[in-house]
């Protein structure tokens, strides 16, 4: 029988790799699984016309399938993290992948919009749960000094999904129908499932460790640092996606580029995101707050440049790559920061990060849409993003000062309650 979720100690276990050494194979397996999940999450943006035609619904109604997935991610992460808290981690990951794959099989053969909508919600719940538990597993298998690198591998799965998976799904949809993209995700999920079963460790708990209790895990939300980390993630995601969600019409209607440029620029954004993730993972393990300050400030600056130079094709293409790089340089640090402040509640830490990202992914495009509806144009979404990114910088400054005060209190030997109340 597999062991229950162990309490994750900040002290490196004897079998954990040293900081700076090669990450365990299991972390890369989790990154491959996230690639499959991320492809599913984003691919519908390129399949909406085909789905709408096939199921005889409007494109806006088909677009609700994207919203259903986003809402499922927000709700699913904390719900499933709590529900599976005392279950074996590898068993949980396997079960979630099975549900995720089954959802895509049902979706691929469905002839009903309602059934497809339901499969998107179920798949999103499984995706959110896998990310939350998988992130906790990845963090538990590496030392504290390699947390950001481990999270960079998982975030990198999403980046690769943007570079290859999403355009690939759109290509399959155009040539073989939208259902073929669902079958492709099912196949990738099956590959990830084999990898998890074969290579993700069972994770026996430390001697004398008690299984985690939900009431104890929920205590992390009494810590102001957790809320500051959540707010930073949500503002960061909102800043990025308030602009990126409307990049395609900006390229054609503002910059005057042809439709054929859109997938190329989207892929370039993904390439920048992938490189940013690699760099950010390395930097954040040595300079957690420095990476957040630099990445968020650079993201705000790039978004301001996008707003000012949106009508110049060469400029907006170059800035799209830079935005991917600057934004995703920050992502590993933001993820790792949640685990830093969550203490032993590592399962809920992953869930909290997932929900926070998806809140930003939902609110950001909504705010961008409000700006466009107000008649300010597509370029104004970059100003919206810049304001949100500036807010993320401000919250990070507050978190940094609070963390510094805590360090001082700990050095003075203050009681734990007084230290926790700092924030």
N, C-alpha and C positions, 0 to 999 in steps of 0.2 A: 504493500500500500504506500502511496506517495505521502510525503510529510506535509503537514499543514504549513500555511504561510509562517515563516519565522519572523520574529522581531528582528529588524535589520539594525545592527549595531554600527555606529560610525567608525568603530575600530575595524581595521582590515582583518579578515579571517586569514588563517595560516595558508589556505589554498588560493587566496585571491592574488591576482597578478600585481606586481609592483607598478606604481605610477610611472608612466613613460614606456612600460613594456607593451607588447602586443595584446590587444583586447581578446577575450575569449571568443571562440568560434560561435558560441551561442548568441552573442550580441549581434554578430553579422547575420545570423539566421533570423533573428527578430527584425533586423533591418529589411531583409528580403520580404518578410511577411508584411511589414508596413508598406512596402512598395505595392504589393497586391491590393492592400486595403486602400491606400492612397489613390491608386488608379481608379478604383471604383468610386471613391468620393468625388473626384474631380471630372471624370470622363463624361458625365451627362451633359456638361456645358457644350460639348461638341456633337451631341447626339439628339438634342431636343427636336430639330425639324423632322428627323426620321421617326422618332417616337410619336410625335404629334400626328404625323400622317398615318402611321400604322394603326394607332389606337383611336383615331378620329377625335382628337381633342385639340384645343388651341395651344399654341406655343407657350403663352403665359401659364396655362394650366399644367402643361408638361413641366414647366419650370418649377412648379411646386414640389416636384420630385427632389429637386436640389435642396429646397427648404426643409423638406421632410427629413432628409439625411442630416442636415445641420442640426435640427432640433433634437433628433435622435442621439447625436453625438453629445450635445450639451447635457441631456438628461441621462443618457446611458452610462457615461463615465462614472459619476459618483454612485449611481444606483447599483451597477454591477460590481463596482469595487467593494461596496459595502456587502452586497449579497454573497460574494465569493471570498470574503475576507478570511474565513477559516478553512477554505478548501485548498487542496494541493495546487500549487501554482501551475505546474506543467499540465495537469489535468484540466485546469481552468482554461489555459491557452488553447489546448486541443479542442475542448468543447466549443469555445467561441469561434475558432476557425471552421469547425464543422457547421455551425449555425450560419456563419457568414457565407460559406460556399453553398449551402442548401438554399439560402435566400436568393442567390444568383441563378441557381438552377431553376427555381420556381419562376423567377423574373424572366428568364430567357424563354420559357415556354408559355408565359402568360399571354392571354389575348384581352385581358381586362385591365383598364387603368387602375381600378380600385385595388386589384390584387398586386399590381406592380408597385403602387404606392405603399401598400402594407409591407412588401418585401424590402423596400428602401428603408422603412423605419426599423424593421427587424435587423437588417444588415448594419445599419448605423449603430444600433445598440451593441451588436457584437463587435463592431469595429472600435467603438469607444471603450468597451470593456477590455478588448485585447490591448489597446494602446496603454490603458491605465495599468493593467497587470504586467504587461510586457516591459513597460518602463521601469516598474519596480523590480522586476527580475533582472533587467540589464544593470540597474544601479547596484543591486545586491551582489552581483558577480565581479564587481571591480572595486578598487580602493577609492577612497574619497577623492584623491588627486586625479582620478581618471573619469569622474562622473560626467563631465561635459563632453569628453570624447565618446563615451558610451551613448549619450543622448544625441550627439552629432550623427552617429551611425543610424539611429532611428529616424531622426529628422531628415537625414540624407535619403532615406527610403521615400519620403514624401517628395523631396527635390527631384529624384530620379523619375518618380511618377509624373511630375510636371514636364520633365524633359522628354521622356520616351513614352511613358504609359498613356498619358492623356492624348497626345497627338496620334499615338498608335491606335487608341480606341476610336478616335474620330475617323481615322483612315479605314479601319475595319468596318465601321458603320456606313461609310460612304460606298464601299465596294461589296460588302456582304450582308448589310443590314445591321441594325442596332443590336440585335440579339447576339450576333457573333462577338461583340465586345463583352457581353455578359458571360459567354462561354469561355472567352479568353481569361477573364478574371477568375472564373471557377477553376480553370487549369492552373493558374498561378497560385491560387489558394491551396490547391492540392499539393503542389510542390512545397509550399511553405509548411503545410501540415506535416509532411514527411520529415522535413528538416527539424521542426520543433520536437517531434517524437524522438528523433534519433540523436539530437545534439543539445537540446536544452536540458540542463541538469535537474534532478529531482529537488535538490535544495534542502537537504536535511537541516533541521533547526539546531542551534547550539545547545549544548548540554544544559538541561535545567530551564530552557526557555519555555515560556507559556504561550499558547496560541493567542493572537491578538484579539482584543475585544472591541466591538464597534464604539462603545461609549468612550473608551480610552482613546481610540483613534480620532474621534470627533473633537477631542480637546485641542487639536491643532488649530481649530478655528477661533480659539480664544486668543491666539497669538497675533498681534497687529502685523508682525512681519509677514505672516502668511497672506493676510489681506493685501498688503502692499505688493507682494510678489504677484498675486492674482490680478490686481489692478494693472500692474505693469504689462503683464502678458496680454490682457484684454485690449489695452490701449495700443500696444505694439501690433497685434493682429488687425485691429480695426484700422490703424493707420495704413498698413500695407494693402489690405483688401478693399478699402474704400476707393483706392485708385486702381489697383490691379483688376478689379472686377469690371471696370469700364475701359480697360486699355484697348480692347479691340475696336470699339467705335471711335475712340480718340485717334487711333492710328489712321483710320480711313477718313473720318469726317473733319478732323482738325489738322492732322499732319499731311493729309492728302495722299497717303500710301494706298496701293492697290490691295484688294482682299487677299491676294496671295502672300502678302507680307505678314499677315496676322499670325499664322502658325509659326512662322520663322521667328518673329519677335517673342512670341510666347515661349518658344523653345529656348531662346537666348536668355530670357528671364530665368527659366528653370536652370540653365547652365550656370548663370551667375549665382543662383541660390545654392546649387550644389557646391560650387567652389567656396562660397561664403560659409557654408556649413562645415566644410573641412577645416578652413582657417579658424572659424569661431570655436570649434571643438578643442583645437590645440591651445588657443589663447585663453579661453575661459577657465581652463583648469589651473592656469597660473595667475590669471588676473580676472576674477569673476566680475567684480564691479567695474573694472576698467573696460572690459569687453562690452558690458551693457551700456556704459556711458558713451563709449566711442561708436558702437553700432547704432544706437538709437539716435544720437546726434547726427551721424552721417546719413541715416535714413531720412530724418527731417530735412536736412540740407538737399538731398537728392530730390525729394518731393517738391520742395520750393523751386528747384531748377526745372523740374517737369512742368510745373504750372507756368513758369516764365517762358519756357522754350518749346512748348507743346506743338507749335505750328511748324517747327523745323524738323524735317524727317530724320536727318542724320543725328541730331541732338537727342530726339526722343528715343530712337533705337538704342543709342549708347547709354542713355540714362535708364532705360528699362533693364539693361544688363547690370548696371551699377545698383539699381534698387534691389534686384534679386540678391546681389552680393552683400550689400550693407544690411539688409533686413535679416537675412539668414545667417549672417555672422553672429547676430545677437541671439538667435533662437536656442542654440545649445546652452548658453549661459542662463537664459531665462528658465529653461527646463530644469537645469541643475540647481538653480537657486531655490526652487520649490522644494526639492529633496533636502537641501541644506537646512531649511528652516522647519521641516516637518518632523524632524527627529525620527522616532521609531515608526511613525505612521506613514510608511513608504507607499503602501497601496493607495491610500487616499491622496497622497502627494501626486502620484501619476494621474489619478482621476481629476484632481483639482486643476492641474496644468492643462489637461485635455479640455475640460469644460471652459476654462478661461480663454484658451485659444479659440474655441468655437463660438463663444460669446462675441469675441472680437470679430471673427469671420462672419457672423450674422449681422451685428450692429454696424460694422464698417460699410458694407455694401448698401445697407439701408440708408445710412447718412449720405453716402455718395448719391444715391437715387434721389434723396430729398433736394440736394444741391442742384442736380440736373433738372428736376421738376420745377425748381424755382426759376429756371431760365438762365442759370449762371454758366452753363456749358460743361462739357466733359473735362476741360482743363481744370475747372474749379474743384474737382474731386481730389486733385493733388494738394490744393490748399487745405481741404478737410483732413487729408492724411497727415500733412505737416503739423497741423494743430494737435492732432491726436498723438503724433510722435513726440512733440514737445511736451505734452502732458505726461507721456511715459518717462521722459527724461526727468521731469520734476518729481515724479513719484519715486524714481530710482535714487535721486538725490536724497529724498526723505528717508528711504530705506537704508541708504549708506550711512547717513548720520545716526539713525537709530541703531544700526549694527555696531557702529563705533562706540556709542554709549554703552551698549551691552557688553562689549569687550572690556571697557573700563570697569563696569560694575563687577564682572566676573573676576577681573584681576584684583579687585578690592575685597573679594570674598563675600559679596552681597548674597542674600537668600535667593533661591531660584524664583520665588514668586515675584520679587521685586525686579529681577532681570526680565522675566517674561512680560511683565506689565510695561516695559519700556517699548515705545513705538509710536 
